[in-house]
């Protein structure tokens, strides 16, 4: 450990700080500075605790430069991250195999697919025409699965109507108040792919 003084200090001292080169925090939580001593070589640089130093101007100069450097690095890193996000491959540019079509929606009159890729949880929204061109088998499988859901819902609706009508007949109600199989009788209805089914049927099937 060396006793320090500013170059302008009138007291005599064997060591004068020429420049503050670095800073660290010890395991005990104390701040130390790495110093270049005036009149000595780099081999004589030492770490000194801040409470032993008498060179506030040099420390302030170093701290200001350090803060500016950290700010510039953080700004550059944030800009680089944003740039990477913008230029990140999307859709088929990812070079990944299409895992499945999650859903479909109309966007400004154009049919779009929400798709998931193999090996990642990230998804993309792509034009249905593009997916149909690149992965027609996946598109067919998607629509076939949707068709099966609708057909199963229709079958359940018909069965529910039949059961209600059977109960009415057995009770002597002659079917009055029954649910129409082909119409919109009974409870609330909803349209799925152009087919009317009882409300909640699709949700129940999704839980199966």
C-alpha positions as CSV (number, residue, x, y, z in Angstrom):
1,X,0.0,0.0,0.0
2,X,1.3,3.4,-1.0
3,X,0.7,6.8,0.5
4,X,-0.5,9.2,-2.3
5,X,-0.9,12.9,-2.9
6,X,-1.9,15.0,-5.8
7,X,0.8,16.4,-8.0
8,X,-0.1,19.9,-6.8
9,X,0.0,18.9,-3.1
10,X,2.6,20.9,-1.2
11,X,3.4,18.0,1.3
12,X,6.2,15.8,0.3
13,X,5.3,12.2,-0.5
14,X,7.1,9.4,-2.2
15,X,4.3,8.6,-4.6
16,X,2.0,10.7,-6.9
17,X,-0.9,9.2,-8.8
18,X,-0.5,9.7,-12.5
19,X,-3.7,8.0,-13.7
20,X,-6.5,5.8,-12.5
21,X,-6.7,2.7,-14.7
22,X,-9.4,0.5,-13.3
23,X,-11.8,-0.1,-10.4
24,X,-13.0,-3.1,-8.5
25,X,-15.1,-4.0,-5.5
26,X,-13.6,-6.5,-3.0
27,X,-15.3,-9.4,-1.4
28,X,-15.6,-7.1,1.7
29,X,-17.5,-4.6,-0.4
30,X,-14.7,-2.0,-0.5
31,X,-13.8,0.0,-3.6
32,X,-10.2,-0.2,-4.9
33,X,-8.6,1.6,-7.8
34,X,-5.8,0.3,-10.0
35,X,-3.2,3.1,-10.2
36,X,-0.3,4.2,-12.5
37,X,2.3,6.0,-10.4
38,X,4.1,9.1,-11.7
39,X,7.7,8.3,-12.4
40,X,7.2,4.5,-12.2
41,X,6.7,1.8,-14.8
42,X,3.6,-0.2,-15.5
43,X,5.1,-3.0,-13.5
44,X,4.7,-0.8,-10.4
45,X,1.0,-0.3,-10.8
46,X,-1.0,-1.3,-7.7
47,X,-4.5,-1.7,-6.4
48,X,-5.3,0.8,-3.6
49,X,-8.4,1.3,-1.4
50,X,-10.2,4.5,-2.2
51,X,-10.0,5.8,1.4
52,X,-6.2,5.9,1.1
53,X,-6.2,8.1,-2.0
54,X,-5.9,11.8,-2.2
55,X,-6.6,12.4,-5.9
56,X,-10.3,13.2,-6.2
57,X,-9.9,14.9,-9.6
58,X,-8.3,11.8,-11.2
59,X,-10.9,9.5,-9.6
60,X,-13.8,11.8,-10.8
61,X,-12.3,11.8,-14.3
62,X,-12.0,8.0,-14.4
63,X,-15.6,7.5,-13.0
64,X,-17.0,9.8,-15.6
65,X,-15.2,8.0,-18.4
66,X,-16.3,4.6,-17.0
67,X,-20.0,5.7,-16.9
68,X,-19.8,7.0,-20.5
69,X,-18.3,3.7,-21.6
70,X,-20.9,1.6,-19.9
71,X,-23.7,3.8,-21.4
72,X,-22.4,3.5,-24.9
73,X,-21.9,-0.3,-24.5
74,X,-25.5,-0.7,-23.2
75,X,-26.9,1.5,-26.0
76,X,-25.0,-0.5,-28.6
77,X,-26.1,-3.8,-27.1
78,X,-29.8,-2.7,-27.1
79,X,-29.5,-1.5,-30.7
80,X,-27.9,-4.7,-31.7
81,X,-30.6,-6.8,-30.0
82,X,-33.4,-4.8,-31.7
83,X,-31.6,-5.2,-35.1
84,X,-31.3,-8.9,-34.5
85,X,-35.1,-9.1,-33.7
86,X,-36.0,-7.2,-36.9
87,X,-33.7,-9.3,-39.1
88,X,-34.5,-12.6,-37.4
89,X,-35.7,-15.2,-40.0
90,X,-39.4,-15.7,-40.1
91,X,-41.7,-18.2,-41.7
92,X,-40.1,-20.7,-44.0
93,X,-36.9,-18.6,-43.8
94,X,-36.3,-20.3,-40.5
95,X,-35.3,-23.4,-42.3
96,X,-37.4,-25.5,-40.0
97,X,-40.0,-28.2,-40.8
98,X,-43.7,-27.2,-40.3
99,X,-45.0,-29.0,-37.2
100,X,-48.7,-28.1,-37.4
101,X,-51.3,-25.5,-38.2
102,X,-52.6,-24.2,-35.0
103,X,-55.5,-22.2,-36.4
104,X,-56.8,-20.0,-39.2
105,X,-58.2,-16.5,-39.4
106,X,-59.3,-13.9,-41.9
107,X,-57.0,-10.9,-42.1
108,X,-58.3,-8.2,-44.4
109,X,-60.0,-10.6,-46.6
110,X,-57.0,-13.0,-46.8
111,X,-56.9,-16.3,-45.1
112,X,-54.0,-16.7,-42.7
113,X,-52.6,-19.7,-40.8
114,X,-51.1,-19.6,-37.4
115,X,-48.3,-22.2,-37.6
116,X,-45.8,-23.9,-35.3
117,X,-42.4,-25.2,-36.3
118,X,-40.5,-28.3,-35.3
119,X,-37.9,-27.8,-32.6
120,X,-39.3,-24.4,-31.3
121,X,-42.2,-23.0,-29.4
122,X,-42.2,-19.9,-31.6
123,X,-45.1,-19.4,-34.1
124,X,-45.7,-17.4,-37.3
125,X,-48.7,-16.1,-39.1
126,X,-48.4,-17.0,-42.8
127,X,-50.7,-16.6,-45.8
128,X,-52.7,-19.8,-46.3
129,X,-51.8,-19.8,-50.0
130,X,-48.1,-20.0,-49.1
131,X,-48.6,-22.8,-46.6
132,X,-50.8,-24.7,-49.1
133,X,-48.0,-24.4,-51.7
134,X,-45.2,-25.5,-49.4
135,X,-47.0,-28.0,-47.2
136,X,-50.2,-29.1,-48.9
137,X,-50.3,-32.4,-46.9
138,X,-50.3,-30.4,-43.6
139,X,-53.1,-28.2,-44.8
140,X,-55.2,-31.2,-45.8
141,X,-54.6,-32.8,-42.4
142,X,-55.7,-29.6,-40.7
143,X,-59.0,-29.4,-42.6
144,X,-59.6,-33.1,-42.1
145,X,-59.2,-32.8,-38.4
146,X,-61.5,-29.8,-38.3
147,X,-64.1,-31.7,-40.4
148,X,-64.0,-34.6,-38.0
149,X,-64.6,-32.3,-35.1
150,X,-67.7,-30.8,-36.8
151,X,-69.1,-34.2,-37.8
152,X,-68.7,-35.5,-34.3
153,X,-70.4,-32.4,-33.0
154,X,-73.3,-32.9,-35.4
155,X,-73.6,-36.5,-34.4
156,X,-73.8,-35.5,-30.7
157,X,-76.4,-32.9,-31.5
158,X,-78.6,-35.4,-33.3
159,X,-78.2,-37.9,-30.6
160,X,-79.2,-35.3,-27.9
161,X,-82.2,-34.4,-30.0
162,X,-83.2,-38.0,-30.4
163,X,-82.9,-38.7,-26.7
164,X,-85.0,-35.6,-25.8
165,X,-87.7,-36.6,-28.3
166,X,-87.7,-40.2,-27.0
167,X,-88.2,-39.0,-23.5
168,X,-91.0,-36.7,-24.6
169,X,-92.8,-39.6,-26.4
170,X,-92.4,-41.8,-23.4
171,X,-93.9,-39.1,-21.2
172,X,-96.8,-38.6,-23.5
173,X,-95.6,-35.2,-24.7
174,X,-95.8,-36.2,-28.4
175,X,-92.5,-34.6,-29.0
176,X,-93.7,-31.1,-28.4
177,X,-91.0,-28.8,-27.3
178,X,-88.3,-31.1,-28.6
179,X,-85.1,-30.0,-30.3
180,X,-85.1,-29.8,-34.0
181,X,-82.3,-31.9,-35.6
182,X,-82.1,-29.9,-38.8
183,X,-83.5,-26.6,-37.5
184,X,-82.7,-24.2,-34.7
185,X,-85.0,-25.6,-32.0
186,X,-84.2,-26.0,-28.3
187,X,-81.3,-24.3,-26.8
188,X,-78.8,-21.8,-28.3
189,X,-77.0,-22.7,-31.4
190,X,-73.7,-21.7,-33.0
191,X,-72.3,-22.1,-36.5
192,X,-69.0,-23.9,-37.0
193,X,-67.7,-24.1,-40.5
194,X,-71.2,-23.4,-41.9
195,X,-72.9,-26.0,-39.7
196,X,-75.2,-25.1,-36.8
197,X,-74.5,-27.1,-33.6
198,X,-75.6,-26.6,-30.0
199,X,-73.6,-24.0,-28.1
200,X,-70.9,-25.4,-26.1
201,X,-70.6,-28.7,-28.1
202,X,-67.3,-27.8,-29.7
203,X,-65.8,-26.7,-26.4
204,X,-66.9,-30.0,-24.8
205,X,-65.3,-31.9,-27.6
206,X,-62.1,-30.0,-27.3
207,X,-61.9,-31.2,-23.7
208,X,-62.2,-34.8,-24.7
